[in-house]
Amino acid sequence: VNPRCVVGISASAGLKINVTKERMNDFMKENQKFWCSNEQGYVIFRGMSLPSNVPPEYKLKVESLHCPLLLIAGEDDQAVAAIESVDEIEERLEAVGKSGLLTRIQYPGTGHLIEPPYSPNARATLFGTYPKKMMPLWGGQLQPHSVAQEDAWKRILGFLDHHLRADYPLKEPEDTPAVIPLIPRQEL
């Protein structure tokens, strides 16, 4: 595969790619040592994807990347160690002289998966795989997550437009900082 550009949302520095639906229980059991729970009993999976916990053979081979890469991460992602993963990817690209390929955007107060605008945001959901039903915590707060959805969508479209359809450019978002300031939480 020779992509013209790549977009990653809530990316991990590595992935055990041979996990099938049939092997999911084994995969979860093998990695349970990296889980933790908060005071409400929500399961936090992010430890499984900390770069230090990903075996070298499962690390993404970012050094061989030859196209622009946009990575979007929520600073309160409790499912994937997105910030730490983006940090490692950035360091590895710098080490091989490819730091110019990376565009990095991170959002405070946002959790896992910064979806398209107006998608529902769930801080936690019911997960029924291993060993029993549990409530994983995805992180994020409603208002900053919603703001991030709108901003990230504009940036993704602009990035894709720039790298895939340069003949017909969309207007890039203006004056948008790389890190969106945290919006004070308001009671609804």
Phi and psi restraints in degrees (value plus and minus 20) as a CYANA .aco file:
   2 ASN   PHI    -149.4  -109.4
   2 ASN   PSI      57.3    97.3
   3 PRO   PHI     -89.8   -49.8
   3 PRO   PSI     134.0   174.0
   4 ARG   PHI    -103.2   -63.2
   4 ARG   PSI     -43.9    -3.9
   5 CYS   PHI    -186.3  -146.3
   5 CYS   PSI     143.7   183.7
   6 VAL   PHI    -157.0  -117.0
   6 VAL   PSI     119.1   159.1
   7 VAL   PHI    -138.4   -98.4
   7 VAL   PSI     110.5   150.5
   8 GLY   PHI    -144.1  -104.1
   8 GLY   PSI     111.3   151.3
   9 ILE   PHI    -139.5   -99.5
   9 ILE   PSI     106.9   146.9
  10 SER   PHI      35.3    75.3
  10 SER   PSI      27.9    67.9
  11 ALA   PHI     -94.7   -54.7
  11 ALA   PSI     132.4   172.4
  12 SER   PHI    -132.4   -92.4
  12 SER   PSI     130.6   170.6
  13 ALA   PHI     -92.3   -52.3
  13 ALA   PSI     -31.8     8.2
  14 GLY   PHI    -181.4  -141.4
  14 GLY   PSI     144.1   184.1
  15 LEU   PHI    -175.5  -135.5
  15 LEU   PSI     115.5   155.5
  16 LYS   PHI    -104.3   -64.3
  16 LYS   PSI      73.7   113.7
  17 ILE   PHI     -96.0   -56.0
  17 ILE   PSI     -31.7     8.3
  18 ASN   PHI    -111.7   -71.7
  18 ASN   PSI       3.2    43.2
  19 VAL   PHI    -106.4   -66.4
  19 VAL   PSI      89.0   129.0
  20 THR   PHI    -115.7   -75.7
  20 THR   PSI     149.7   189.7
  21 LYS   PHI     -77.5   -37.5
  21 LYS   PSI     -57.8   -17.8
  22 GLU   PHI     -88.0   -48.0
  22 GLU   PSI     -50.6   -10.6
  23 ARG   PHI    -114.9   -74.9
  23 ARG   PSI     -18.7    21.3
  24 MET   PHI     -78.9   -38.9
  24 MET   PSI     -62.8   -22.8
  25 ASN   PHI     -80.2   -40.2
  25 ASN   PSI     -63.4   -23.4
  26 ASP   PHI     -83.7   -43.7
  26 ASP   PSI     -64.2   -24.2
  27 PHE   PHI     -79.3   -39.3
  27 PHE   PSI     -66.1   -26.1
  28 MET   PHI     -84.9   -44.9
  28 MET   PSI     -61.1   -21.1
  29 LYS   PHI     -83.8   -43.8
  29 LYS   PSI     -63.7   -23.7
  30 GLU   PHI     -80.4   -40.4
  30 GLU   PSI     -52.0   -12.0
  31 ASN   PHI    -124.8   -84.8
  31 ASN   PSI     -13.3    26.7
  32 GLN   PHI     -81.3   -41.3
  32 GLN   PSI     -45.6    -5.6
  33 LYS   PHI     -82.7   -42.7
  33 LYS   PSI     -37.9     2.1
  34 PHE   PHI    -115.7   -75.7
  34 PHE   PSI     -22.3    17.7
  35 TRP   PHI    -103.1   -63.1
  35 TRP   PSI     141.6   181.6
  36 CYS   PHI    -169.4  -129.4
  36 CYS   PSI     151.5   191.5
  37 SER   PHI    -147.7  -107.7
  37 SER   PSI     129.0   169.0
  38 ASN   PHI    -110.1   -70.1
  38 ASN   PSI    -196.9  -156.9
  39 GLU   PHI     -84.9   -44.9
  39 GLU   PSI     -42.8    -2.8
  40 GLN   PHI    -107.2   -67.2
  40 GLN   PSI     -23.2    16.8
  41 GLY   PHI      71.0   111.0
  41 GLY   PSI     -15.4    24.6
  42 TYR   PHI     -91.6   -51.6
  42 TYR   PSI     119.8   159.8
  43 VAL   PHI    -105.6   -65.6
  43 VAL   PSI     114.4   154.4
  44 ILE   PHI    -133.9   -93.9
  44 ILE   PSI      96.2   136.2
  45 PHE   PHI    -111.5   -71.5
  45 PHE   PSI     -29.3    10.7
  46 ARG   PHI     -75.2   -35.2
  46 ARG   PSI     -47.5    -7.5
  47 GLY   PHI     -81.4   -41.4
  47 GLY   PSI     -48.1    -8.1
  48 MET   PHI     -83.7   -43.7
  48 MET   PSI     -48.6    -8.6
  49 SER   PHI    -127.6   -87.6
  49 SER   PSI     -12.4    27.6
  50 LEU   PHI     -78.5   -38.5
  50 LEU   PSI     112.4   152.4
  51 PRO   PHI     -70.8   -30.8
  51 PRO   PSI     -54.6   -14.6
  52 SER   PHI     -88.9   -48.9
  52 SER   PSI     -37.8     2.2
  53 ASN   PHI    -119.4   -79.4
  53 ASN   PSI     -24.0    16.0
  54 VAL   PHI    -114.0   -74.0
  54 VAL   PSI      99.0   139.0
  55 PRO   PHI     -78.6   -38.6
  55 PRO   PSI     124.3   164.3
  56 PRO   PHI     -72.6   -32.6
  56 PRO   PSI     -54.4   -14.4
  57 GLU   PHI     -89.1   -49.1
  57 GLU   PSI     -35.6     4.4
  58 TYR   PHI    -123.6   -83.6
  58 TYR   PSI     -17.9    22.1
  59 LYS   PHI     -93.1   -53.1
  59 LYS   PSI     122.0   162.0
  60 LEU   PHI     -82.9   -42.9
  60 LEU   PSI     121.1   161.1
  61 LYS   PHI    -109.2   -69.2
  61 LYS   PSI      44.3    84.3
  62 VAL   PHI     -86.6   -46.6
  62 VAL   PSI     -42.0    -2.0
  63 GLU   PHI     -82.7   -42.7
  63 GLU   PSI     -44.2    -4.2
  64 SER   PHI    -110.2   -70.2
  64 SER   PSI     -16.8    23.2
  65 LEU   PHI     -87.4   -47.4
  65 LEU   PSI     116.9   156.9
  66 HIS   PHI    -148.1  -108.1
  66 HIS   PSI      -1.9    38.1
  67 CYS   PHI    -156.5  -116.5
  67 CYS   PSI     143.4   183.4
  68 PRO   PHI     -81.7   -41.7
  68 PRO   PSI     123.7   163.7
  69 LEU   PHI    -149.4  -109.4
  69 LEU   PSI     104.3   144.3
  70 LEU   PHI    -128.1   -88.1
  70 LEU   PSI      99.4   139.4
  71 LEU   PHI    -136.0   -96.0
  71 LEU   PSI     108.0   148.0
  72 ILE   PHI    -138.0   -98.0
  72 ILE   PSI     110.1   150.1
  73 ALA   PHI    -158.4  -118.4
  73 ALA   PSI     122.7   162.7
  74 GLY   PHI    -112.8   -72.8
  74 GLY   PSI     112.4   152.4
  75 GLU   PHI     -92.3   -52.3
  75 GLU   PSI     -32.5     7.5
  76 ASP   PHI    -134.7   -94.7
  76 ASP   PSI       8.6    48.6
  77 ASP   PHI     -88.5   -48.5
  77 ASP   PSI      98.9   138.9
  78 GLN   PHI    -122.8   -82.8
  78 GLN   PSI     -21.7    18.3
  79 ALA   PHI    -118.4   -78.4
  79 ALA   PSI     -54.7   -14.7
  80 VAL   PHI    -153.6  -113.6
  80 VAL   PSI     121.6   161.6
  81 ALA   PHI     -98.0   -58.0
  81 ALA   PSI      47.3    87.3
  82 ALA   PHI     -84.4   -44.4
  82 ALA   PSI     -65.9   -25.9
  83 ILE   PHI     -84.6   -44.6
  83 ILE   PSI     -66.9   -26.9
  84 GLU   PHI     -82.4   -42.4
  84 GLU   PSI     -57.2   -17.2
  85 SER   PHI     -87.3   -47.3
  85 SER   PSI     -63.6   -23.6
  86 VAL   PHI     -84.6   -44.6
  86 VAL   PSI     -58.9   -18.9
  87 ASP   PHI     -76.6   -36.6
  87 ASP   PSI     -68.2   -28.2
  88 GLU   PHI     -85.4   -45.4
  88 GLU   PSI     -63.3   -23.3
  89 ILE   PHI     -80.2   -40.2
  89 ILE   PSI     -63.4   -23.4
  90 GLU   PHI     -81.0   -41.0
  90 GLU   PSI     -65.8   -25.8
  91 GLU   PHI     -81.4   -41.4
  91 GLU   PSI     -62.2   -22.2
  92 ARG   PHI     -89.0   -49.0
  92 ARG   PSI     -56.3   -16.3
  93 LEU   PHI     -88.1   -48.1
  93 LEU   PSI     -60.5   -20.5
  94 GLU   PHI     -80.3   -40.3
  94 GLU   PSI     -60.7   -20.7
  95 ALA   PHI     -82.2   -42.2
  95 ALA   PSI     -45.7    -5.7
  96 VAL   PHI    -129.3   -89.3
  96 VAL   PSI      -4.1    35.9
  97 GLY   PHI      52.9    92.9
  97 GLY   PSI       6.7    46.7
  98 LYS   PHI    -138.4   -98.4
  98 LYS   PSI       3.3    43.3
  99 SER   PHI     -82.2   -42.2
  99 SER   PSI     -45.2    -5.2
 100 GLY   PHI     -87.0   -47.0
 100 GLY   PSI     -34.0     6.0
 101 LEU   PHI     -98.7   -58.7
 101 LEU   PSI     -40.4    -0.4
 102 LEU   PHI    -114.4   -74.4
 102 LEU   PSI     109.8   149.8
 103 THR   PHI    -134.8   -94.8
 103 THR   PSI     104.4   144.4
 104 ARG   PHI    -138.5   -98.5
 104 ARG   PSI     109.5   149.5
 105 ILE   PHI    -152.0  -112.0
 105 ILE   PSI     110.4   150.4
 106 GLN   PHI    -153.0  -113.0
 106 GLN   PSI     128.3   168.3
 107 TYR   PHI    -144.3  -104.3
 107 TYR   PSI     102.2   142.2
 108 PRO   PHI     -88.3   -48.3
 108 PRO   PSI     128.6   168.6
 109 GLY   PHI      55.4    95.4
 109 GLY   PSI     -12.4    27.6
 110 THR   PHI    -130.8   -90.8
 110 THR   PSI     130.4   170.4
 111 GLY   PHI    -123.2   -83.2
 111 GLY   PSI    -167.5  -127.5
 112 HIS   PHI     -95.7   -55.7
 112 HIS   PSI     124.3   164.3
 113 LEU   PHI      36.5    76.5
 113 LEU   PSI      76.1   116.1
 114 ILE   PHI    -111.1   -71.1
 114 ILE   PSI      73.5   113.5
 115 GLU   PHI     -97.4   -57.4
 115 GLU   PSI     156.0   196.0
 116 PRO   PHI     -78.9   -38.9
 116 PRO   PSI     137.8   177.8
 117 PRO   PHI     -73.6   -33.6
 117 PRO   PSI     126.1   166.1
 118 TYR   PHI      49.8    89.8
 118 TYR   PSI      -9.0    31.0
 119 SER   PHI     -96.3   -56.3
 119 SER   PSI     126.0   166.0
 120 PRO   PHI     -82.0   -42.0
 120 PRO   PSI     124.8   164.8
 121 ASN   PHI    -136.5   -96.5
 121 ASN   PSI     105.5   145.5
 122 ALA   PHI    -138.5   -98.5
 122 ALA   PSI     102.7   142.7
 123 ARG   PHI     -89.7   -49.7
 123 ARG   PSI     -49.6    -9.6
 124 ALA   PHI    -169.7  -129.7
 124 ALA   PSI     132.8   172.8
 125 THR   PHI    -162.3  -122.3
 125 THR   PSI     146.8   186.8
 126 LEU   PHI    -101.2   -61.2
 126 LEU   PSI     111.5   151.5
 127 PHE   PHI    -147.4  -107.4
 127 PHE   PSI     101.3   141.3
 128 GLY   PHI    -135.1   -95.1
 128 GLY   PSI      29.9    69.9
 129 THR   PHI    -125.7   -85.7
 129 THR   PSI     -99.4   -59.4
 130 TYR   PHI    -149.1  -109.1
 130 TYR   PSI     128.0   168.0
 131 PRO   PHI    -101.4   -61.4
 131 PRO   PSI     -33.1     6.9
 132 LYS   PHI    -174.4  -134.4
 132 LYS   PSI    -198.5  -158.5
 133 LYS   PHI     -83.5   -43.5
 133 LYS   PSI     118.9   158.9
 134 MET   PHI    -166.0  -126.0
 134 MET   PSI     150.1   190.1
 135 MET   PHI    -136.0   -96.0
 135 MET   PSI      75.5   115.5
 136 PRO   PHI     -92.6   -52.6
 136 PRO   PSI     124.8   164.8
 137 LEU   PHI    -115.7   -75.7
 137 LEU   PSI     104.4   144.4
 138 TRP   PHI    -115.7   -75.7
 138 TRP   PSI     -43.0    -3.0
 139 GLY   PHI      71.2   111.2
 139 GLY   PSI     159.7   199.7
 140 GLY   PHI      67.2   107.2
 140 GLY   PSI     140.4   180.4
 141 GLN   PHI    -139.3   -99.3
 141 GLN   PSI     129.1   169.1
 142 LEU   PHI     -74.7   -34.7
 142 LEU   PSI     -74.1   -34.1
 143 GLN   PHI     -85.2   -45.2
 143 GLN   PSI     -72.6   -32.6
 144 PRO   PHI     -83.9   -43.9
 144 PRO   PSI     -52.4   -12.4
 145 HIS   PHI     -85.9   -45.9
 145 HIS   PSI     -61.4   -21.4
 146 SER   PHI     -84.2   -44.2
 146 SER   PSI     -62.5   -22.5
 147 VAL   PHI     -81.8   -41.8
 147 VAL   PSI     -62.0   -22.0
 148 ALA   PHI     -84.3   -44.3
 148 ALA   PSI     -59.0   -19.0
 149 GLN   PHI     -77.5   -37.5
 149 GLN   PSI     -67.6   -27.6
 150 GLU   PHI     -85.8   -45.8
 150 GLU   PSI     -66.4   -26.4
 151 ASP   PHI     -86.2   -46.2
 151 ASP   PSI     -65.7   -25.7
 152 ALA   PHI     -82.1   -42.1
 152 ALA   PSI     -59.8   -19.8
 153 TRP   PHI     -81.0   -41.0
 153 TRP   PSI     -64.6   -24.6
 154 LYS   PHI     -81.3   -41.3
 154 LYS   PSI     -62.7   -22.7
 155 ARG   PHI     -88.7   -48.7
 155 ARG   PSI     -59.2   -19.2
 156 ILE   PHI     -82.6   -42.6
 156 ILE   PSI     -67.7   -27.7
 157 LEU   PHI     -80.6   -40.6
 157 LEU   PSI     -62.3   -22.3
 158 GLY   PHI     -84.1   -44.1
 158 GLY   PSI     -61.8   -21.8
 159 PHE   PHI     -82.7   -42.7
 159 PHE   PSI     -69.2   -29.2
 160 LEU   PHI     -84.1   -44.1
 160 LEU   PSI     -61.6   -21.6
 161 ASP   PHI     -80.4   -40.4
 161 ASP   PSI     -66.5   -26.5
 162 HIS   PHI     -81.5   -41.5
 162 HIS   PSI     -60.9   -20.9
 163 HIS   PHI    -114.2   -74.2
 163 HIS   PSI     -36.3     3.7
 164 LEU   PHI    -133.5   -93.5
 164 LEU   PSI     -50.0   -10.0
 165 ARG   PHI    -152.3  -112.3
 165 ARG   PSI      33.4    73.4
 166 ALA   PHI     -79.4   -39.4
 166 ALA   PSI     -40.2    -0.2
 167 ASP   PHI     -90.3   -50.3
 167 ASP   PSI     -45.0    -5.0
 168 TYR   PHI    -149.9  -109.9
 168 TYR   PSI      48.5    88.5
 169 PRO   PHI     -89.9   -49.9
 169 PRO   PSI     120.7   160.7
 170 LEU   PHI    -104.3   -64.3
 170 LEU   PSI     137.8   177.8
 171 LYS   PHI     -91.6   -51.6
 171 LYS   PSI     107.3   147.3
 172 GLU   PHI     -92.0   -52.0
 172 GLU   PSI     127.1   167.1
 173 PRO   PHI     -81.3   -41.3
 173 PRO   PSI     116.3   156.3
 174 GLU   PHI    -118.8   -78.8
 174 GLU   PSI     128.2   168.2
 175 ASP   PHI      29.6    69.6
 175 ASP   PSI      22.7    62.7
 176 THR   PHI    -127.3   -87.3
 176 THR   PSI      98.6   138.6
 177 PRO   PHI     -87.8   -47.8
 177 PRO   PSI     136.1   176.1
 178 ALA   PHI     -86.6   -46.6
 178 ALA   PSI     -48.3    -8.3
 179 VAL   PHI    -141.0  -101.0
 179 VAL   PSI      98.1   138.1
 180 ILE   PHI     -95.0   -55.0
 180 ILE   PSI     110.4   150.4
 181 PRO   PHI     -83.6   -43.6
 181 PRO   PSI     126.1   166.1
 182 LEU   PHI     -87.3   -47.3
 182 LEU   PSI     110.5   150.5
 183 ILE   PHI    -112.1   -72.1
 183 ILE   PSI     109.3   149.3
 184 PRO   PHI     -77.6   -37.6
 184 PRO   PSI     118.0   158.0
 185 ARG   PHI     -89.7   -49.7
 185 ARG   PSI     113.7   153.7
 186 GLN   PHI    -138.3   -98.3
 186 GLN   PSI     123.0   163.0
 187 GLU   PHI     -95.5   -55.5
 187 GLU   PSI     116.2   156.2
